[in-house]
Amino acid sequence: MSSCLCREGYTGRYCEILIENDPCISNPCQTRGYCALSTSNKTYTCICQENFIGEQCERNNPCLSSPCLNQAICQPKWNRTDTWFTCRCVGTYTGNRCETSLLNPCAGLCMNG
């Protein structure tokens, strides 16, 4: 069973159905983000390029500089006015950027500890 890859504004097995009020028609996703229609064809989600985040890909991604250490996972966050990141530490690391090892909190600097 084959299916067609429909151009924007059309849907259906053979792209025969015109989507009324297609929210992607206005190209709401910024910075070359991709507008993905929901299955109901009434709402959308922007799929952003790696450098950008936000509901409409309007913000720079704060994780691009790899601020988290020791293989931690950087998670971009934002609200209406600010953009920031949090680090999800792995293994025995802790700290804002996962910079401290719980096994050796002095990182080899303790002389008699």
C-alpha positions in Angstrom: 0.0 0.0 0.0 1.6 3.3 -1.1 0.9 6.7 0.2 1.7 10.2 -1.1 3.8 12.9 0.5 1.5 15.8 0.3 2.5 19.4 -0.2 1.5 21.9 2.5 -2.2 22.5 2.6 -3.3 19.0 1.4 -3.9 15.7 3.0 -5.4 12.3 2.3 -4.1 9.1 0.7 -3.7 10.8 -2.7 -3.4 14.4 -1.4 -6.9 15.0 -2.6 -8.2 16.8 0.5 -7.6 20.5 0.9 -7.0 21.4 4.6 -9.2 24.2 5.7 -7.7 26.8 8.0 -4.3 25.1 7.9 -2.3 26.7 10.8 1.0 26.0 9.0 0.0 28.1 6.0 1.2 31.3 7.7 4.6 29.7 8.3 4.6 30.3 12.1 7.9 28.5 12.8 10.9 30.8 12.8 14.5 30.2 11.9 13.8 27.5 9.3 11.8 25.4 11.8 9.4 22.8 10.3 5.7 23.2 11.0 4.2 19.7 11.8 0.4 19.5 11.7 -1.4 17.5 14.3 -3.5 14.6 13.2 -6.6 16.8 13.5 -5.0 19.3 11.1 -6.1 22.1 13.5 -2.9 22.6 15.6 0.8 22.4 14.9 4.1 21.8 16.6 7.3 23.5 15.4 10.3 21.1 14.9 13.3 23.4 15.5 16.8 23.3 14.0 19.5 22.3 16.5 20.5 25.9 17.2 17.0 27.0 18.3 14.2 26.3 20.8 10.9 27.7 21.8 7.3 27.3 20.8 8.1 28.8 17.4 11.9 28.2 17.3 12.4 31.9 18.3 15.1 31.4 20.9 18.8 30.5 20.8 19.5 27.1 22.3 21.6 27.6 25.5 22.9 24.0 25.3 24.9 24.6 22.1 28.0 25.5 24.1 27.9 22.2 25.9 27.8 23.8 29.4 27.3 20.6 31.3 30.3 18.5 32.3 31.0 14.8 32.8 28.6 13.5 30.1 25.6 15.2 31.7 22.5 16.0 29.6 21.8 19.6 29.0 18.1 20.5 29.0 17.1 23.9 27.6 14.4 25.8 29.4 12.5 29.0 28.7 9.7 31.2 29.8 8.2 34.4 28.3 11.3 36.5 29.1 14.3 34.3 29.8 16.2 31.3 28.4 18.4 29.0 30.5 19.5 25.4 30.9 19.7 22.7 33.6 22.1 19.8 33.6 20.9 16.3 34.3 23.9 14.6 35.9 24.8 11.0 35.4 26.6 8.5 37.6 28.2 10.0 40.7 28.3 13.6 39.6 26.5 16.5 41.1 26.5 20.4 41.0 24.9 23.0 38.7 27.0 21.8 35.8 27.7 18.3 37.2 31.2 19.3 38.1 31.6 17.6 41.4 32.2 13.8 41.9 30.5 12.3 44.9 33.3 9.8 45.0 36.0 12.4 45.2 34.5 15.8 46.0 37.9 17.5 46.2 38.8 16.3 42.7 42.2 15.2 43.8 43.0 18.4 45.7 42.7 17.0 49.2 46.1 16.6 50.8 45.1 14.7 53.9 41.4 13.9 53.4 
